[in-house]
Amino acid sequence: MNMDLNSIIESPLSAVLRQADNSTISFGLGKPDTSMLPYQEMNRALSKTNLSPHQLQYNLPPDDLLAVIAELMKIRGINCKKDQILLTSGAQEAINLLAEMHKCNKGKVICDQLVYPGYQQVINRCGLKPLYYQNSEHTITFPYTKNNHKITSMYCVSVGNNPTGLSLSQQNRVLIIDYLKQHDIPLIEDDAYGFISDMSILENMPILSNKDINGYYVGTFSKIIAPSLRIGWIVAEESIITQLYQYKESTNLNISTLSQYILLNYLNSIDIHAHLRRVAEHYANKRALILEYLQRYMPEYVHYTHPTAGFFIWLTLPNHIATQELLKVSIREYGVNFIPGSAFTNNRNFHNCLRLSYSHLPIEYIESGIKKLAVLIKNIVGYNC
């Protein structure tokens, strides 16, 4: 398959990283909080990683690490065996491998009309056509599909959606499950934020914890431990894992053996349940803080989501404001950046929306950043009236 290099566009994250400098208050970066990265514990794990020549060779993942992940999956309500787990270079490679597996069918995929840009990049490259469902608080409108439409999968971030931050309501989960069962479509569930959410809330559990549907669970250590490890995983039926492993061999053979052993030593040295609670509480506190400042400073005509998980909040401005242009003024005159809504959709209806990420920004900058953004919005709205 010839790749059209002109179809590969710069990701919103790359654009924000390129535009930002040390003086910018960045609500654009969906990265973990640096203060949550366990560098001291990781250093100790590294010092205890007594490597043998065998561990520096090409190797299959250590069984002990797969066993730890299988135990972690129980937290998310999913029981699996080690043979049902494939380690990947982060969740992005997991999504890529699943798209590669389906692209030979030249079919279509279903996803939210507001979707993670990394997924958009993958399906564009693989030549898979997206069909969008519309997700509101109380219902989902699925795309019309003819009988001859080959739907290969549905992609969903059901907990802490990127970009809205919202988790799917129980009502909408039932609608998705019924739709998948009716049309015999597998679900690709990207659970990047599930482990660091309040799991006492039913909406923060994965759809695939329902045993009645087929699919592929995608997890990652990037948000719960450290992104530089570049370790994610897929949970699926053993036959699917075998097929995915063959695709993976054709790209990068296997992920870093060194990272795997460092991670295994780290996980064996901590109480993972206490760690997850601590990280979840940290982001919950930051989430509550930014919501408090949005309520305090934003004008009443600015609407925003109230998430219980994830790293993001979605703002909707008056319809005549184009956030793509607003971003240029915000960076140049106010030193604040964000991601415009157009980065997450092909639908022009979201031209007046934007995504704020509170995860990476230090707490002491959140209030001043929201105040500046509120002043900018009031000035622009007043100017355009």
N, C-alpha and C positions, 0 to 999 in steps of 0.2 A: 504493500500500500504506500503510495507516494504521499508524503506529508506536505501540506500547504503551509509553509512557514509564515505566510502573511496572515494565516488564521490564528496564529498564536499571539495573544496580546499580553501586555504586562499586567500582572495581578495588582489589585488595589493595595495589598500589603507592601509589595515592592515599590509602588509609586509613593506611598507614605514614607517608607524608610528613606527613599531617595530625596524627598522634599524636606524632611525634618532635620533640624539641627538642635544643638544642645539647649537653645533658648525656647524651643517650641513646646507648648503644652499639648501633648499628643493624646487625643481620644481615638486615634486611628489604629493603634497597635493592639491586636488581639492576642498578645503574648501573656504568659504567666507573670505574676508579680515577682520581681527579682528577689524580694525579701523572703519569698516562699520557697526558693530553690535551696535544697538541703546540702549546701556545699561542704559544711563541716562533716556531716555524716557520710557524704559521698567520698570525701578525702580519706576518712577512716576505712570505708569499704574498699577504696582503691589500695590503701596500704596493706590490707589483709588479702588482697587478690594475688595469691602466690601462683603465678602463671607457669604452666608447663609448656614444653614445645607443642604438645597436642592442642593446647588451648589457643595457640597462635596460628594454627593451620586452618584451612577451610574445614568447617565442621557443621554438623547438624546442631540445632539448639540443644542445650542441656536439658535433660528430662526434668530436672528439679525446677527449672524456670517455668517450663510448661505446666508443671503441677501447681506452682504458685499462682499462675494466671487462672488455671481451672478453679482454684479455691476463690480467687477474687471474683470470678464470674458468678459465684453463688450470691455474692452481695447484691448483684444486679438481677437476681432471680432467674439465672440461666444455669442449668446443669450441663456440663460438657466433659468429655474425656480429653486427654492430652493429644490424641490423634485427630481431634477436631479443631486444633489450633494451629494456625500458620503465623509465624512471626514475620513482620514487615518493617521496612524502613519508615516508621511513622504511619499515621493513619492515611496520609496522602498516597503512599504507595499501595496501601490496601484498597483504596477507592480506585486507583489506577488499574490494579490487577483485575478487579471485578469488572471494570469497563472493558478491559482487553478480552476477558473471557466471553463477553457478550457481543463484541463488535463484529465478529464474523457473521452473526445473524442479521446484521444491518437493520436492526430494529429500532424501537423507540423506548425511551425511558420516561417515567412519570416522576415529577418532583414539584415541590412548592414553587409558586411563582416568585417568591423571595428565597434565593438559594445561595449557599456557600460558593464563592467564586472559584475556589479550587476544584469543585465538582464541575462547574461550567467549563473550565479549561480542559478537564479530562474528557468529557463527552464530546466537546467540539473536536478535539484531536482524534478521537476514536470514530468520529462520524456517526454518533448516536444522536437521534433527533429527540429533543425534550418536548414532552407534553406536560402542561402545568395544571396543578390543582390550586384552587383558591381556598385559603384557610382563614376562616373568621373564628370568633370566640366560640360560637355555638354550632357551627356546621362546616362542612367541607364540600365544595363543588368540584367534582372530578371532571376531567376532560372527556369529551365525547370521543369514543373510539369505534371505528368500523370493525367488523368481524375479521377483515384481512389485515388489520393493524397488528403487527407483531410487537407486543410489549415485553421487553426483556426483564425489566425490574422497576421497582419504585425506590427512590432515594429519599431518606427522611432523617432529619436531626430532631428527634422527638422531645429531647430534653435540652433546654437552653439554646434554642434555635439560633443559628447564625444567619441573618443579622438581628432578628427581633428580640432575642433573649428569652422568648416565651417557650413554655413546655405545652405540648398538646393537651387539651382538655380530655377528660375521660370520655365525654360524648364523642369527640372527634376521633379518639383512638378506636372506639367501637366501629365507627364508620369506615376507618381505614382497614381494620381487620376484616370486616364484612366484604369490602371491595376486593381486597387481596384474595380472599377465599373464593369469592364468586368468579373472579377472572383468572385464578390460578397464577398469580404474579408473585415472585419472590421479593422480599423487602431487603434493601440495603440500609441498615440502621447505623448511622454514625453517632456513636455515644461518647463524643470527646469530653463532654462536661458532666456526664451522669454520676461519676464517682465522687465529684466534689459538689454535689447538690444536696439539698435536704431530702434524703430518701424516705423520710416519714410521710412526705407528700406523694400520693399515688401518681400524680402527673409527672413525677420525676423518676419513674421507673420505665425501663425500655419496653417498647411494644413487643419485642421478641421474647419477653418473659411470658407472653401468652403462648402456650405450647401448640396452639391450633394452626399456626401459620409457619410457612417456610421462609428462610431468608439467611442473610449473612450479617453477623454482628461485627462492627468495626470498633476497636478500642485503641487507646494510646496512653503511653506513660508521659507524653509531652506536657499535659496539663496537670497531672497529679504528682509527677516527680521532677522531670527536667526534659525540655525539648531537645537538648544536645545529645541525649542518648540515642535519638532516632529509632525508637522501638515502639512499634504498634503491633496489632494482631487482628486476625480474622477468626471468627468462630463459625464453622459451617459443618455440614455432613462430611464424613471422612472422604468420600469419593470426590467431593468438590475441592477439599483441601489438597488432595493428590493432584488434581487438575491445575489448581492455582499454583502449586509448587513448581510445576513444569513451566508455567508462564514466568514465574519469578526467576527460575534458573536461566532463562533466556535474557534477562535484564541485568541482574547483579549477583547471581549465584546465591548469596545469603547475606544477612545483615552482619554488622560488626560483631565478631565473636568476643572481642575485648569488652564492648559495651554490655553484652549479655552477662558476662561473668561479674562485671562491676555491679550491674543492677541486681543480680542474684545475691551477691554478698550484702548489698545494701538492704534488700528486702528481708533477708534472714536476720538482720541486725536490729530491726525496728518493729514496733507494733503498728502494722499497716492500718488497722482500724482507727487507732488514735491519730495517726498522721492524716488520714482522710478527713476525720472530724475537724482537725485543726485547720486544714486548708479550706474546707467548706465554710467554716465559721468566719475565716478571714475574708473570703469573697462575699459572704452574706453581709458582713459589716460594711464593706466598701459599697456594696449594692444599695444598702439602706442609706448610706451617706449621700451618694450621688442622687438618689431619689428625693432625699430631703432638700438638697440644693436646687434640684430642678423645680420642685414645688415652690421653693422660696423665691427664686429669681426669674423663672421663665414666665412670659406673659401667658394669659389664659388661653390664647388662641394656638398655643403650641401644645400638641398632644404627644404623649409618650407612653411606652409600654411599662408594665410593672412586673418584671420577671421574678421568678423564685430560683433561677439557676442560670448557668452560663456566665459570659463575660460582657454582655452587650445590652444596650437599651436603644430602642428605635424611636426616633422623633419624626413627627409629621408637622410640617409648617404650612402656612397659608398657601393655597394652590398656585399663586402667581410667583412664588419664590423658587428659583432653580438652585438647588444646593450644590450643583457642579460649579456654578459661578460664585456662589456664596463662599465656597471653600477657598477660592483664590483670594478673596478679600480677607477672609478670616486668617489665613496664613500671613499675608502681606502686612495687614494693619493691626491685627490682634494677637498674632503669635499662637494661634490655636488651630489644630487640625482635626479632621474627622473623615469618615468615609461617606461620600454621597450615596444616596439610595440607588442611583443608576448602576452602581457597581454590582448589584445583587439581582438584577432583573433585566429582561428585555422589554418590560412593560413601561411605557412612558408615564403611566399613572403615578409612579413613585418618584418623579423628578423633584418633588418638593419634600422628600424624606432624607434622613441621614442616620447613620449608625454611630453611636458613641460606645467606645470600649473603656471600661473603668478598671480592667484587670491589671494592666501594667503600670498605669500612672500612679506615682506616689500619692498617698493620701493628702499630703499638705498642698498639692497642686489642684485637687479636684474642685474645691470651692472657687478659687480664682479663675479656673478655666471655664466653669459654668457661668460665672458672673460676666466674663468677657463675651462669651457666646450669646448670652441673653441680651447684652447691650447691642451687639452686632445685629441680632435678629430684629430688635425693636427699631433700630435705626434704619435697617433695610426696608422693613415693612412700612414704616412711616414715610420713607422716601418714595416708595412705590404707590402709596395711596393717593 
